[in-house]
Amino acid sequence: MSANSSGIQLKIIPVTPLQQNCSMLWDTDTMEGVLVDPGGEAERLLEAARSEGITIKEMWLTHGHLDHAGGAEDIRNETGAPIIGPHKDDQFWLDQIESGYAKYGMAGMGKDVTPDRYLEEGDVLKLGDVEFSVVHTPGHTPGHVVIFNQDLKIAFVGDVLFRGSVGRTDFPRSNTQDLINSIKEKLWPLGSDMRFIPGHGPASTFGQERADNPFVGDKVIGNGLKNTDGVM
């Protein structure tokens, strides 16, 4: 996928048996790139970068769940690329990646990790000359963030929002009302034409979800909020 005339390219690489969408973004002028949510299978992600001639310079994490952060430590050890994000409130999730994968019968799939830098609302990330903005979007996890570029009309939303669904809120320190507020107050104002890459499944636009998402569509929110366990 091309990101218009910015020289930014995007490739989605599903990883682990949980099929999490890891996004590889790179600057076609410098061939420097970032990985958004490297959830596991670090060597596979590094091989994907090598096959494109990309040097991974940073990793950006939307939240601390194992399937979004599990490969970051191995990639940092291999490349020296710093890990940026999520918000500090998700460190407790980052501290239980190894035990979580073992619990699901996938021991060795990922490692616990401490980021080089946490993210806050209003922070800016850069890839080449292109800037990406950050909003804090608690609900699915307390430290979840969404990373987006308004000009390119692209947002990396982790597990906040999916095509036709929303993130689960039955985890420790999850909160359904916080999740709905994050979507309504932080994402919808970015515009209906904003295309988003979710943590799992196909891409969509905020406009499409406002039109027919059964959990956060405009008709649903207008008639009262639904509690939901979401999908991931």
N, C-alpha and C positions, 0 to 999 in steps of 0.2 A: 504493500500500500504506500503510495506517495503522499507526502504532506504538502501538496501544492507546490509553489515555486521556492519554498524555503530551503531546499536542499536536504530536508529531513525525510528519511525513509523509515518505515515501520514494518516489522515482521512479528507475527504472533506465533509463539511456540508453546503449545500445551505440554505440561510436564507432570510427572508422577501419575500413579493410578487415579488420582483425584482430578486429573485433567485441568489443572489451573492454567489460566492464560498468562504466560510470561511474555511481556512485550520487549522486543529489542528495537531500540531507536538509534539511528546513527546519522551523522552529518556526512553527506556524500562528498563534500570538499576535503574534509580532514580524515574521514573514515574513522572518527572517534565515536563511540557509542555508549549507551547506558542500557541496563537491564531493569525493567520495572517488575517487581515481584518475582524474583527468581526462587520459586518454591521448592526446588529440588533438582536432582539430575544435573548437578553442576557441570560435569564433563560434557554432557550433551549440549548444554547451553554454550559452553566455551567453544565446542567444535562448530556450532552454528555460527558463532562470531568469526572464527577463523576461516570458515568456508566463504564468508562474505568479505574477508579482508578487514574486519573491524577490530579495533583496539578498544576493549571495555574500560572506560574511565571512571564510571560511577555505577552504583546500584541504588535505585529508589524504591522504598518499601511503602505501600499504602497502609498496611497493618501487620500485626505481629503473629497471625496464625501460621502454623507450620507450613501449610501448602502455598504460602506466599513469601515466606522468608527462609525456608529451610536450606536452600542452596547458597545463601549469601556468604556464609562463613568460608566455605570451601573456595568460592570464587575469589573472595578477598585474599585468602592465603595464596592462591595461584597467581593472581594478577596485581595485587596491591591496591585494587580499586576500592575506594571508600564506600561504606554503606551509609546512606542518608535516609532518615525516616525510619519508622513512622513517628508520631507524637510520643513523648516519653511515657504517657499513660499506658502504652501497650508493652512496656518492657517485661511485665509479668508473663505475657504470652511468649515473648522471645526467649524467656528463660526455661520454657518447657517444650521446646520443639523436639528434642531428642526423645523425651519420655512420651510425648504425644504420638510420634511416629511409631514407637515401640508398641504403644497401646493398640494401634491400628494394624499391627502385624507387619509394619514396614520399617523395622529397625535399620538404622544406617542411612535412611533416605535424606535426613537433614541434620543440622547441628544448631545448638543454641547460639545466640549471637547478641552482641551489644553493638549498636550502631556507632559510627564515628560522629554522627550528628543527628540529633532529633529535629523534627520539623514542627513548626508552629504556624498558625493561621497568618497569612500574609507573606510567608517566606517565598523566595524566588529561586528556582533551579535553572541552570543554563546548560544547553547543549549547543556548542558553537556560539552563534550569535542569537539563538532563539531562546527566549525565556519562557519558563513554565511556572505558573502560579500555584499556590497551595491553599486549600481550605481545610479546616479541621471539621471532620464529619463523624462525631461519635454516634453510637447506637448499636451497630453490629459489634464493635469493640470500642472501648473508651478512647483509644488513641488513634483511631482511623483517620486518614487524610485522603483527599482527592487531589490529584495533580492534573493541571489542564493548561491548554494554550488557547486563548480566545480567538486569535487570528486564524489558527489552523483548524479551529472547531474540533478539537479532540480532547477527551478527558479520560483519565485512567481512574476508575472508580472502585477498584478492588471489589469488596463484597457488600458495598452499600446498595447497589442497584443492579438488576439483571433485566434481560428482555422478558417482560411479563412477570417479574417477581422482585423481591427485595431480600436483603440479607437476614439471616436468622437472628433472633434476639433471645434465644434460650441458653446462651452461654453465660458464664460468670461475668458480671459487670456490663452485660448488654442491657439495652433499654429500648423498648419499642417506640415510645414517644420521642426519645432523642433521635432515633433513626428517621422517623417521619419528619421531624423538624429539620434534620440535616438535609434531607432530600428537598423539602419544600423551600427552605430558607437559603440553602447554600448552592444547590444544583439547579433548580428551576430558573433562578434569575440569570444563569449563564446563557440562556437562550434555547428555544425549541430546536434550533438547527445544530446544537452541539451534539456531535457524535461521541459515543462513549464505548470504551473497551471494558467490559466487566471482568471480574475474576474468573468466571466460568461461563461457557456458552457464547452465543453469538453477540456481535455488536448491535447497537441500536442508537436511537437518538432520544434526547430528552422529550422532544415533541411527540414521538411515537408512544413513549411511556405515559406521558400526560394524557394521551388520547385513549389508551386502552389497558394500561397496567391495572390489574384487579386489586392491587394493594395501595397504590399511590396515584392512580389516575385522577384527573381533576374532578370527575363525577364522584369518585369515592371520597376524596378529601372533603369535598363540598357537603357530603352527607354524613360526616362523622368518620373517625379513623378506625381502621380495622387492626386488631392485634393479629400478628402473624409469626409463624416460625420460619418463614422464608424458605430458601432452598439450600444455602451453603453457609 
